[in-house]
Amino acid sequence: MSDPPRGRAPTLSIVIPALNEEAGIEAIVRRCLDARDALTARCRLAAVEIVVVNDGSSDRTEALALQFPEVTVLGFDRNQGYGAALQSGFAHARGDLLAFLDADGTCDPLSFVDLCRALEEQAADIVLGSRMGPANKMPAVRRVGNAAFAWLLGVLSKRRVHDTASGMRVLRRAAYQQLLPLPDGMNFTPAMSARALLEDRLKLVEVPMSYAERVGASKLSVLSDGLRFLRSILVAALCYRPARLLLLAAGVLALAMVALGALPVRSWFQAGDLPDWMIYRALLAALFGAVAGLCVSVAVVSDRVAAAAHRRSFASTGLTGWLARLYARPLNWAVWLALGGGALALVAPGFAEYLASGEVTLHWSRPLLALLLLVLASGHALTVVLLGLVDLMERQSAPPSPARSPDRRRVGSAPAA
């Protein structure tokens, strides 16, 4: 089902996933039913549908939800996961707009009024309720974790969000289809946030909302689910904007290289030599530098592949665009000459000494640095080859251009001279 035709009021489906929530399911369903009048009146909705998905509960959750004849109740015999329950509810819902909230009583269904109004007034695709306000009763450890995830996702997406894992949202059905596939577990919400923010075609808006203490025991594991949340964000970044994550890793490695290499460099300029014990520090610095260069090369290639896969233009501005130009003609030749020439200059005295005397007294730091430059030059060359291969594949998969019509069409032979 797509967005409603112009002029027709949309319908809203509220999906409530529930796993062993007998202590709070009746209250949250009743509150949702009571909020329908406010939603239809203030948000210009044609109707509000409520769907409860029993995710394999072993208590009376499903039986209690079935007491409400206005509510559609779906049930799994075995627990399938938070994300699976939501996706099943969305598949069976009839609404043009899809919404969900947790069954634990932490979210107020009346907050859907502000979310639905923001969806229309700001022409958004997804609106999430932010729980990060100062008055909300979220446990401190979860507040810190949410803030960390929001910071990381903001760095990777270059778009600000405060609550990546909010369990109360409203989204257009068409936007939901664009976000698929989504995971079946508790990482459903951070995965949705990450994909929405990293996909430039979707507009995500946050609206502050109240957040109360939950009814019953929490199903969330801070450690295991936190790791799943982190993995969901990183996987989405690698799928949609791989260069940002890889360039961030390259920057960290480059800083580690500088930190390790600062002492040997200072010793070289001060004494013109390096003590042998510094070889381990120099080797580790060179390793970090080589891996940083590899991350840069992979970032450029992977971003080009991701751009082709998601049918968007390749980055031409910013750091990624500037790096991409280093792998294009004629700059790639300049890079090869600079790296290869630097490596040759470092070891040339050793070759000359060997030819003259049969011995080499060249300090170990010179061939080590030359080797690093040659590794970077090789990585640069391989990246140019891979980018050329991607270009070739894009040209071959593109539809053929129509033949150009000639300006004139003549019949007969040329006139005699």
C-alpha positions as CSV (number, residue, x, y, z in Angstrom):
1,M,0.0,0.0,0.0
2,S,1.4,3.4,-1.0
3,D,0.6,6.9,0.3
4,P,-3.1,7.8,0.0
5,P,-4.3,9.7,-3.1
6,R,-4.2,13.5,-2.9
7,G,-7.2,14.8,-1.0
8,R,-8.0,11.6,1.0
9,A,-7.1,11.6,4.7
10,P,-4.6,8.9,5.6
11,T,-5.2,6.1,8.0
12,L,-2.8,5.2,10.8
13,S,-1.9,1.7,12.1
14,I,-0.3,1.5,15.6
15,V,1.6,-1.8,16.1
16,I,2.4,-3.0,19.6
17,P,4.9,-5.8,19.9
18,A,4.5,-7.7,23.1
19,L,6.5,-10.4,24.8
20,N,5.4,-11.5,28.3
21,E,3.8,-8.1,29.0
22,E,0.7,-9.2,30.9
23,A,1.4,-6.6,33.6
24,G,1.0,-3.7,31.2
25,I,-0.7,-4.8,27.9
26,E,-4.2,-3.9,29.0
27,A,-3.2,-0.4,30.1
28,I,-1.3,0.4,26.9
29,V,-4.0,-0.9,24.6
30,R,-6.7,1.1,26.5
31,R,-4.5,4.2,26.3
32,C,-4.1,3.7,22.5
33,L,-7.8,3.3,22.1
34,D,-8.5,6.4,24.1
35,A,-6.0,8.4,22.0
36,R,-7.8,7.7,18.7
37,D,-10.2,10.6,18.9
38,A,-7.3,13.1,19.5
39,L,-5.4,11.6,16.6
40,T,-8.2,11.7,14.1
41,A,-9.2,15.2,15.2
42,R,-5.9,16.9,15.5
43,C,-4.0,15.0,12.8
44,R,-6.7,14.8,10.1
45,L,-6.6,11.0,10.0
46,A,-9.4,9.0,8.5
47,A,-9.1,6.2,11.0
48,V,-6.7,4.7,13.6
49,E,-6.0,0.9,13.6
50,I,-4.4,-0.9,16.6
51,V,-2.5,-4.2,16.1
52,V,-1.0,-6.2,18.9
53,V,1.6,-8.8,18.0
54,N,2.2,-11.5,20.7
55,D,5.8,-12.5,20.2
56,G,5.6,-16.0,21.6
57,S,4.6,-15.0,25.2
58,S,4.4,-17.7,27.8
59,D,2.0,-15.6,30.0
60,R,-1.5,-14.2,29.4
61,T,-0.4,-11.4,27.1
62,E,-2.4,-12.6,24.1
63,A,-5.5,-13.5,26.1
64,L,-5.6,-10.0,27.7
65,A,-5.2,-8.3,24.3
66,L,-8.0,-10.4,22.8
67,Q,-10.4,-8.8,25.3
68,F,-10.6,-5.7,23.1
69,P,-12.8,-6.3,20.0
70,E,-11.5,-3.2,18.3
71,V,-7.9,-4.5,18.3
72,T,-6.3,-6.9,15.8
73,V,-4.2,-9.5,17.6
74,L,-1.5,-11.5,15.8
75,G,0.4,-14.2,17.5
76,F,3.6,-16.3,17.1
77,D,3.8,-19.7,18.8
78,R,7.5,-19.1,19.5
79,N,9.5,-16.0,20.1
80,Q,10.7,-14.5,16.8
81,G,12.2,-11.2,18.0
82,Y,11.2,-7.6,18.4
83,G,11.9,-6.7,14.8
84,A,10.1,-9.7,13.5
85,A,7.0,-8.9,15.5
86,L,6.9,-5.3,14.2
87,Q,7.4,-6.4,10.6
88,S,4.6,-8.9,10.9
89,G,2.4,-6.2,12.3
90,F,3.3,-3.8,9.4
91,A,2.6,-6.6,6.9
92,H,-0.9,-7.1,8.2
93,A,-1.7,-3.5,9.0
94,R,-4.0,-1.6,6.6
95,G,-2.8,2.0,7.4
96,D,-1.2,4.4,5.0
97,L,1.0,5.5,8.0
98,L,2.7,3.0,10.2
99,A,3.5,3.6,13.9
100,F,4.7,1.5,16.8
101,L,5.4,1.8,20.5
102,D,6.5,-0.6,23.2
103,A,4.0,-2.5,25.4
104,D,5.7,-1.7,28.6
105,G,4.0,1.6,29.3
106,T,7.0,3.8,28.9
107,C,5.6,5.8,25.9
108,D,2.4,7.9,26.0
109,P,0.2,7.1,22.9
110,L,-0.9,10.8,22.9
111,S,2.6,11.6,21.7
112,F,1.6,10.2,18.4
113,V,-0.3,13.5,17.9
114,D,3.0,15.4,17.8
115,L,4.7,12.8,15.7
116,C,1.9,12.7,13.1
117,R,1.7,16.4,12.9
118,A,5.5,16.7,12.4
119,L,5.3,14.0,9.6
120,E,2.9,16.2,7.6
121,E,4.1,19.7,8.5
122,Q,7.7,18.9,7.9
123,A,7.1,16.6,4.9
124,A,9.1,13.9,6.7
125,D,9.4,10.2,5.9
126,I,10.0,9.1,9.4
127,V,9.4,10.8,12.7
128,L,10.8,9.3,15.9
129,G,10.1,10.3,19.5
130,S,13.2,11.3,21.3
131,R,13.5,10.0,24.9
132,M,16.7,12.0,25.7
133,G,15.1,15.0,27.4
134,P,16.2,15.8,31.0
135,A,12.9,14.9,32.6
136,N,12.6,11.4,31.1
137,K,13.1,8.4,33.4
138,M,15.6,6.4,31.3
139,P,18.2,4.4,33.3
140,A,21.6,6.2,33.3
141,V,23.5,3.4,31.6
142,R,21.0,3.3,28.7
143,R,21.1,7.1,28.4
144,V,24.9,7.0,28.1
145,G,24.8,4.2,25.5
146,N,22.1,6.0,23.4
147,A,24.2,9.2,23.5
148,A,27.3,7.3,22.3
149,F,25.4,5.6,19.5
150,A,23.8,8.9,18.4
151,W,27.3,10.5,18.3
152,L,28.7,7.7,16.2
153,L,25.8,7.7,13.8
154,G,26.0,11.5,13.5
155,V,29.7,11.3,12.6
156,L,29.0,8.6,9.9
157,S,25.9,10.1,8.5
158,K,26.7,13.8,8.9
159,R,23.1,14.3,10.2
160,R,22.2,14.9,13.8
161,V,20.1,12.5,15.8
162,H,19.7,12.3,19.6
163,D,17.9,8.9,20.1
164,T,18.8,6.2,17.6
165,A,16.9,3.4,19.4
166,S,13.6,5.0,20.2
167,G,10.7,2.6,20.3
168,M,8.1,5.1,19.3
169,R,7.9,6.2,15.7
170,V,5.6,7.1,12.8
171,L,6.7,6.5,9.2
172,R,5.1,6.4,5.7
173,R,4.6,3.0,4.3
174,A,6.6,3.9,1.2
175,A,9.5,4.9,3.4
176,Y,9.3,1.6,5.3
177,Q,9.5,-0.4,2.0
178,Q,12.7,1.5,1.1
179,L,14.3,0.6,4.4
180,L,13.9,-3.2,4.0
181,P,15.4,-5.6,4.8
182,L,15.5,-4.8,8.6
183,P,16.7,-7.2,11.4
184,D,14.4,-9.4,13.4
185,G,15.9,-8.6,16.8
186,M,16.1,-5.7,19.3
187,N,18.4,-3.9,16.9
188,F,15.5,-3.2,14.6
189,T,15.2,0.4,15.7
190,P,18.9,1.5,15.5
191,A,19.2,-0.3,12.1
192,M,16.2,1.7,10.9
193,S,17.7,5.0,12.2
194,A,21.0,4.2,10.6
195,R,19.6,3.4,7.2
196,A,17.3,6.4,7.2
197,L,20.1,8.8,8.0
198,L,22.6,7.3,5.7
199,E,20.1,7.2,2.8
200,D,19.9,10.8,1.6
201,R,16.5,10.2,-0.1
202,L,14.7,9.8,3.3
203,K,14.0,12.6,5.7
204,L,14.0,11.7,9.4
205,V,12.7,14.1,12.1
206,E,12.9,13.9,15.9
207,V,10.2,15.1,18.2
208,P,10.7,15.2,22.0
209,M,8.5,13.0,24.0
210,S,7.9,11.9,27.6
211,Y,9.3,8.6,28.8
212,A,8.2,6.8,32.0
213,E,9.5,3.9,33.9
214,R,8.5,0.6,32.4
215,V,5.9,-1.9,33.8
216,G,7.5,-5.3,34.4
217,A,11.0,-6.6,33.8
218,S,13.0,-5.2,30.8
219,K,13.8,-7.5,27.9
220,L,16.9,-5.5,26.9
221,S,20.4,-6.7,27.7
222,V,22.7,-3.7,28.0
223,L,25.8,-5.6,26.8
224,S,24.6,-8.1,24.2
225,D,21.9,-5.8,22.7
226,G,24.3,-2.9,22.9
227,L,26.8,-4.8,20.7
228,R,24.0,-5.6,18.3
229,F,23.0,-2.0,18.1
230,L,26.7,-1.1,17.4
231,R,26.9,-3.8,14.7
232,S,23.7,-2.6,13.0
233,I,25.0,1.0,12.8
234,L,28.4,-0.1,11.4
235,V,26.8,-2.6,8.9
236,A,24.5,0.1,7.6
237,A,27.4,2.5,7.3
238,L,29.4,0.0,5.3
239,C,26.4,-0.7,3.0
240,Y,25.4,2.9,2.3
241,R,28.4,5.2,3.1
242,P,31.5,2.9,3.4
243,A,34.0,5.6,2.8
244,R,33.0,7.5,5.9
245,L,33.7,4.6,8.2
246,L,36.8,3.5,6.5
247,L,38.3,7.0,6.4
248,L,37.5,7.3,10.1
249,A,39.5,4.1,10.7
250,A,42.3,5.5,8.4
251,G,42.4,8.7,10.4
252,V,42.7,6.8,13.7
253,L,45.5,4.6,12.3
254,A,47.3,7.6,10.9
255,L,47.2,9.3,14.3
256,A,48.6,6.1,15.9
257,M,51.4,6.1,13.2
258,V,52.3,9.8,14.1
259,A,52.3,9.1,17.8
260,L,54.6,6.1,17.4
261,G,56.8,7.7,14.9
262,A,57.3,11.1,16.6
263,L,60.1,9.9,18.8
264,P,62.2,8.2,16.0
265,V,61.7,11.3,13.8
266,R,62.8,13.7,16.5
267,S,65.8,11.5,17.3
268,W,66.8,11.4,13.6
269,F,66.7,15.2,13.2
270,Q,68.5,15.8,16.5
271,A,71.3,13.1,16.3
272,G,71.2,12.1,12.6
273,D,70.8,8.5,13.7
274,L,68.4,6.1,15.5
275,P,69.2,3.7,18.3
276,D,68.5,0.0,17.4
277,W,65.8,-0.3,20.1
278,M,63.6,2.0,18.2
279,I,63.2,-0.5,15.4
280,Y,60.1,-2.0,17.0
281,R,58.4,1.4,17.4
282,A,59.3,2.2,13.8
283,L,58.0,-1.1,12.5
284,L,54.7,-0.7,14.3
285,A,54.4,2.9,13.0
286,A,55.1,1.7,9.4
287,L,52.4,-1.1,9.8
288,F,49.8,1.5,11.0
289,G,50.7,3.7,8.0
290,A,50.4,0.9,5.5
291,V,47.0,-0.2,6.9
292,A,45.8,3.4,6.9
293,G,46.8,3.7,3.2
294,L,44.9,0.5,2.5
295,C,41.8,1.8,4.3
296,V,41.9,4.9,2.1
297,S,42.2,2.9,-1.1
298,V,39.3,0.5,0.0
299,A,37.2,3.6,1.0
300,V,37.4,5.1,-2.5
301,V,36.6,1.8,-4.3
302,S,33.8,0.7,-1.9
303,D,32.2,4.1,-2.1
304,R,32.2,3.9,-5.8
305,V,30.6,0.4,-5.7
306,A,28.0,1.6,-3.1
307,A,27.1,4.6,-5.3
308,A,26.5,2.2,-8.2
309,A,24.5,-0.2,-6.1
310,H,22.2,2.5,-4.7
311,R,22.0,4.4,-8.0
312,R,23.4,7.6,-6.6
313,S,26.2,9.8,-8.0
314,F,29.7,9.2,-6.8
315,A,31.1,11.7,-4.3
316,S,32.7,14.7,-6.0
317,T,33.1,17.0,-3.0
318,G,34.5,16.7,0.5
319,L,37.3,14.4,1.6
320,T,36.1,11.4,-0.5
321,G,35.8,13.5,-3.6
322,W,39.3,14.9,-3.1
323,L,40.8,11.5,-2.6
324,A,39.0,10.1,-5.6
325,R,40.7,12.7,-7.8
326,L,44.1,11.4,-6.6
327,Y,43.2,8.1,-8.4
328,A,42.2,9.8,-11.7
329,R,44.5,10.8,-14.6
330,P,46.9,12.6,-14.6
331,L,47.2,12.8,-10.8
332,N,47.7,9.1,-10.4
333,W,50.9,9.3,-12.3
334,A,52.1,12.1,-10.0
335,V,51.3,10.0,-7.0
336,W,53.2,7.0,-8.3
337,L,56.2,9.2,-9.2
338,A,56.2,10.8,-5.8
339,L,56.0,7.6,-3.9
340,G,58.3,5.6,-6.1
341,G,60.8,8.4,-6.4
342,G,60.9,8.9,-2.7
343,A,61.5,5.2,-2.1
344,L,64.3,5.2,-4.7
345,A,65.9,8.2,-3.2
346,L,66.0,6.6,0.2
347,V,67.8,3.4,-0.8
348,A,69.9,4.7,-3.8
349,P,72.9,5.4,-1.5
350,G,72.8,1.8,-0.4
351,F,72.8,0.5,-4.0
352,A,75.7,2.8,-4.9
353,E,77.7,1.7,-1.8
354,Y,77.1,-2.0,-2.7
355,L,78.2,-1.6,-6.3
356,A,81.4,0.2,-5.1
357,S,82.4,-1.9,-2.2
358,G,80.2,-5.0,-2.0
359,E,78.9,-3.9,1.4
360,V,76.0,-1.9,2.6
361,T,76.1,0.2,5.8
362,L,72.8,2.0,5.1
363,H,70.8,2.5,8.3
364,W,67.7,0.2,8.6
365,S,65.3,3.1,8.9
366,R,65.9,4.0,5.2
367,P,64.8,0.7,3.6
368,L,61.9,0.5,6.1
369,L,60.5,3.9,5.0
370,A,61.2,3.0,1.4
371,L,59.2,-0.2,1.8
372,L,56.3,1.7,3.3
373,L,56.3,4.1,0.3
374,L,56.3,1.1,-2.1
375,V,53.4,-0.5,-0.3
376,L,51.4,2.7,-0.6
377,A,52.3,3.0,-4.3
378,S,51.2,-0.6,-4.9
379,G,47.9,0.0,-3.1
380,H,47.4,3.1,-5.2
381,A,48.0,1.3,-8.4
382,L,45.7,-1.6,-7.5
383,T,43.0,0.9,-6.6
384,V,43.3,2.6,-10.0
385,V,42.8,-0.8,-11.6
386,L,39.7,-1.6,-9.5
387,L,38.2,1.8,-10.2
388,G,38.7,1.2,-13.9
389,L,37.0,-2.2,-13.6
390,V,34.0,-0.6,-11.9
391,D,33.8,2.0,-14.7
392,L,33.8,-0.8,-17.3
393,M,31.1,-2.7,-15.5
394,E,28.9,0.4,-15.2
395,R,29.3,1.2,-18.9
396,Q,28.5,-2.4,-19.9
397,S,25.4,-2.5,-17.7
398,A,24.1,0.9,-18.8
399,P,21.5,0.9,-21.6
400,P,23.0,1.7,-25.0
401,S,22.7,5.3,-26.1
402,P,20.6,5.9,-29.2
403,A,22.6,6.3,-32.5
404,R,23.1,9.9,-33.5
405,S,21.2,11.0,-36.6
406,P,23.4,12.4,-39.3
407,D,23.0,16.0,-40.3
408,R,22.5,15.0,-44.0
409,R,21.7,11.9,-45.9
410,R,22.7,11.7,-49.6
411,V,22.3,9.1,-52.3
412,G,24.5,8.8,-55.3
413,S,28.2,9.1,-56.0
414,A,30.4,12.1,-55.5
415,P,30.6,14.5,-58.5
416,A,33.5,14.1,-60.8
417,A,36.5,16.3,-60.2
